[in-house]
C-alpha cells in the first residue's frame, strides 16, 4: 500500500504556521503529510505511518515525504528567507543501524538552495530506545547547521534526562500539557517549571496544539512566546498566512499587553500597601507591646504574619506574630531561627531601595500561599529587617 502511494505520488504536503506573539508574525511552517487512497479519501497520517512500519517501508516513506516537504517549502522560503521549516521524521528509525547521512537532509536542502539553519528537525525522543545513537544523530546534524527540536515533550515516556542528550534549540510542549491550561493549576506549574528549565539551558519553548485564546494568554504569562495550533490556523495546502491569522496574533498580543500593564499596576499597589503597613509597624515596634502588634495584624485583612530579622546575622528576633494556625506540619519560625539564605533577607540587604517583595510561595508558617515584603529599618542603632507575609488575597490578581 505505502509503496503504491509513493509510486502514484498520492501524498501531498500541508503546512501549519508557527507564530511568535512578541514579534507579531509567522516565524515558521510545520510540514505535514497527507495521503489519499484511490477514491481520493484522506488516509489518517497515524495510520499511514503505522502501516509503513508494518510493511517495513518506514525509511522509504520518510525520505519521500521529507524531500517533498522541503521542495514545497522552497517558494515560501524565497518569499521570506527568515522563515523556518519544521520537519518531522520517523524518530524510531534512529534505532536502526543506519548511517546518518542516509537521511540526506543536508543533501536535499543543498540541492534546493535552503540553508540548514532554516530547517528545524523535530525529534520524538520517546520513540528512540538507543540514547547514544540519538545523541550522535543530534550532534551530526547540529554540526551541519540544522536546528534541533524535541517534539511532543511531556507526552508518553518523555524523560528530562533526554534534554541533556539532545540539547535542543526548541522544546515543543505536547498538547496534553497545554489543553485547558488556564483552568489547570497543576499543568500551569509544570509548564512554568519546564519553561524556566528550558530557558536556563538556552532552549526556546513552543506550545503546540493550542485551541483557545485562554490557553495562549495563560502560556504568555509564563513567558512562552511561540505557538502552533488550530486557534491560529489549521494545516492547509494553500498559503499558510492570511489577514485573519495576523489579526489573531495582534489580538492576543494586545490582550497580553493589557494584562501585563494591569499586573504591574497591581504589584505597584501591593508594594504601596505593604510599605504603609511596614511604616506603621516599625513605629509600633518602639512603643507598643507584642499584643498591640497582634491586634494590628488581626485587623489587617491582607497580613498573615509579622517577624523581624537581624540584618547582620539573619537570625530572627523574637517570635513570629501570626493569625493562622498551620497545623502540625507547618510551624512559624521562632526566635533565633536562621533566615540568612532566604532571598528576602539577602536581596533586601543589597537593594538600593532597602526593601523587597518576593514571588509567591507556600508559607512554612501556615501552609498557605503568600508573598513576603521585607523592609530594612534601624532599632537601637542596629539594622533589622521587618518581614510581612501577605495573604494570597492580596496578590491573587497579580500572580
N, C-alpha and C positions, 0 to 999 in steps of 0.2 A: 504493500500500500504506500509506504513512505517513499520508496524509490520511484514509484509511479508518479507521485505528486511532484517529485523533483524533476523527473523527465518531462512532465507535461507543463512544468512551470506554473503549478496551481497554488503557489504560495506567494503572497504579496506582503508588503511591509506597511504597517500603520505607525504613526508617531503620536506620542503623548507629550505635551510640553511640560517642562520643569521650570518653575518660576522662582525668582527672588523678589520678595516684597520690598526690601530696603532699596534695591536697585530698580524696582518698578519695571521689570522686563522679564522676558523669556530668556533663560540662560542656557537651556539645553533641551534636547529631544531624546526620549527613550524610544528605541526601535522595538516594535512588537510584531511577531509573525502571525499572519492569518492565512489559514489554508481552507480550500473549498473542495468539496467532492464533485463527482461527475454531474450531480444535479444542482451545482452551484450553492449547495448548502454549507454553511460555515462549520468547520470542524473545530471543536474546542481545543485551544492550544495545549491544555494539560493532557488531553487525550492524544494529541498529535505527538508530543514528545515522549509520552509513556509508550506509545505504540512503536516509536523509533527505537526506544531502548529494548523493547521486546523483540524487535526484528533485527537487533544488532546493527542498526543504521544511525545511531545517535551522532557519531562523528561526521558521517556524510551529511546528515540533515543540518547539523550545527554549522558546518563550514559553508553550506549552501546559503543558509539563512543569514549568517553574519556578513558574507560577501554582498548579498543582495541589500542588506540594511545599509552598509557603507556606501554602496552605489546610490541608493535612494537619498542618502544624506548629502551627497555632493552638491546639488543645487541649493539646498538650504545653507550649506557652509559658504558657498560663494556669495549668497545674499547677505550673510552675516558671519564673518570669519571669527567672531567671538563666541559663536555657538558651540556647545559641546554635544557630542553624540554619546548617549548612554547605551552601552551594548551588552546585552545578556549573552551568556553562553552556558552550555551544559556543564556545570562545575564538576559533576561526578566523573567526567572524562579525565580529570586530573589524577584519578586513582588508577588509570590505565598507564601502561608503560609507553607513553607517547613522548616523542621529542617535542619540546615546547614550540620549536619552530614549525611543527606540523600544523599548528593552528593558523599560521600565516597572517596573523593580524597585522604585523609590520609590513609584510609584502603587499597585502591588499591596499592598505592606506597609502603606501608609497606609489603604487600603480595609479591610484585615483587622485593623488595630489592632496591628500588630507594629512596634516601633521599629526603625529601620535599624541601630542599634548592636547588635541581636541577630541580625543576618544577616551571615554571612561569605561573600563572593563568591570562589569558587575559580577561579583563572585558570591555565590550562595555557599558560604563556608560549611554549613551544616550538612551539605551533600558530599563533602570531601572527607574521607577517612584518613588519608595519608597527610598528616600535618607537615612533614618535611617536604613532600612534593609541592604542597600548597605554598609553602614559604619560598621555595625555589622558583615556582611559576611567577609569583608576585614580584620577586626580585628581578627576574629576567625581563618582564615587560615594563616594570618601573624604570629599569636602566635604559630601556629603549625609548622612554619618554611618555609612556601611557600613564593615565591616571587610574588608580585602583580604588574601587568602591566595594564595601561589604553590603550585600543586598539582603533584604528581609531580616535585618538584625532584630533580635528579640523574639523571633518565631522559632518553632521547632526546637532543635537542640543547640541553638546558638550559644557559644560559650565566650566569656570575656577574655580567656587566655588567647583566643584566636586573634584578638586585636593586636597583640604583640607580634604574632606570627605574620599577619597580613600587612600590618602597618598601613591601613587605608588612608587615602586622602579624603574620602567621603564615606559616611556611615548612613545607610538608608534604613530608617526605622520602619519596622513592619506595621501594616495596617492594624494588627491586633493591639498594638500599644497606643495607636492614635485614635481608634474608634471611641467616640463619646468622651474624649479626653476632658472636656470642660466639666463633666459630671463625675469623673472617676478620680478621686483623690490619690489612690494607690498608683495609678498609671501616671498621674502628674508627677509624683515623687520619683518614679522610675525614670520617666523621660528627663526630668531635671538632672538626676544623677548621671544618666548616660551622656547627656549634653555636656555637662561640666567635665566629665572624663574625656570625652572626645576633643573638646577644646584644649584640654591640657596636653593631649598627645598630638595636637595640630591637625585634627580631622574636622571637616565640616559635617553638620547633621542635616539630613533631608528627611522630612516626614512624607511618606508615600501613602496613597490611598485616602487622602483627605476628602471627605464628602459633605462637610458642613462648614459654614462660616465660623461657628463657635469653636470647632476643633482647631482651626487655623489661628484664631485670635488667642486661644489659650497657649498654643505652642509658641507663638510670637512672644508671649510673656516670659517664656523660658529661653529666649534668645535664639530660637530656631528661626531661620530666615528662608530656607529653601523648601519648596513644596511641590507635590505632584498628586493629582487625583481628579476624580470626576467633578468635584465642585468647580475646578478651573476649566477643565476640558476633558472630554473622553478621547480615547485613541481614534485617530482618523487618517484616512489615506489622502485627505486634502490638506490645504495649508494649515499648519499647526498653530497659527496665531490669527487672532481676529479682534475687531474693536471691542467685542463683548469680553474677551479674555482680558484685555488691558483695562477695561472698566472694572472688572472684578479685582484685579491686582491693586488698582488705585483705591478701590472701595475699602478693602480690608486694611490697606496701608493707612488710609485716613482715620479709620476707626481705631487702629492700634496707636496711632499718634495721639489721638484724643485721650485714650486710656492712659498712655504714659504721662501726659500732662496732668491728668486728674490724679494719678497715683503720686506724682511728685508734689502736687499741691497738698494732698492729704498727709504725705510724710512730713512736709514742712509744718503743717498744722499740728501734727503729733509731737514734733520736736518742740514746738512753741508751748504746747500744753505741758509736756514733761519738764521743760525748763522752768515754767512758772511753779509747778509742784516743787521742783528742786530748790528754788529760791525760798519758798515758804518753809520747807522742811529744814533747810540749813539754818534759817533764823530760829526755828523752834528748837533745834538741837542744843543751842547755847542756853536757852531759857526755859525749856519745857522738860517734863518727865517722859519716860518711856510710854506711860499710859496716855499722855497727851498725843504722842505721835501715833499710837494705836488708834485713838479716837479719830485723828485726822485721816488715817488710812481707811477706816471703816466708812467714813463719809465720802471718800473719793471713789466713784464707781469704776474708774479706769486704772486704779492701782491695786496690785496684788501683794507686793512686798517692798519693804524698806530695809536696807542694811548698809553698813559702812566698811570701807577697806582702808588700811594704812597704805598710803601712796608710795611708800618706800619698800615695804616688805611684802605687800599683797595679802597680809593676814587680816581676817575680819575683826572688826572692833565691835564688841557687844553681840547680842543675839539678833537674829532676823525677826523683824516685825511683819507678821503675815496674817491674812484673814481667811486663808483657805487651808483646810486640812488635807494633806495628800495621802493619808493612809500609811500603812506600814512600809511600803516600798519607797515612797517619796518623802524626804525629810528636808526641812530648811537648814541652811548652813548655820553653824554655831560659831561662837566666839573662838578666834584662833584658827579657824579653817583657812586654808591657803587658796587664794584666788589668782595668784600671780601668773598662771598660764592661761587665764581666760582673756579673750580678746578685749572685752570691755574694760579690763584692767590695763593691759599694756598699750592698747591703742589710745585710750583716754589720756594716758600719761604723755604720749608723744604728739597728740593732736594739738594744733595751734589754738583751736577753739576750747581745748581743755574739757571737751565733752564728747560723747559718742552714743549713737543709737544702734544697737545690734540688729542682726537679722532675727527672724522668728526662730524659736527653738522650744523644746519641751523643758519646762522648768523642773529641776530636780527637787525643788521645794514642794511643788503641788501636783506635778504631772500634767499641768495644763500648758497650752501654748502661750508663750509670752515673748516680749522683747525687753531688753534691759537698756535703760537710759542711765549713763554714768556721767557724773559731774565732779570735777576737782574743786575742792574748797579748803580753806585753812581753819584749823581749830587749835587754839593754844599754841600758835606758831608753827604747827606741823601740818603738812598737806595730807588730806584724806580724800577718798573718792566716795561720794554718795551714789548708791545704786538703787534705782527704782525699777522694779519689774512691772511692766504694763500689761494689763489683761488683754486677751485676744480681741475683745470687743473694741479696743482702742486702735487696733491696726488691721482688723479684718479686711477692710476695703482697700488697704494699700499693699497687701501681701500678694 
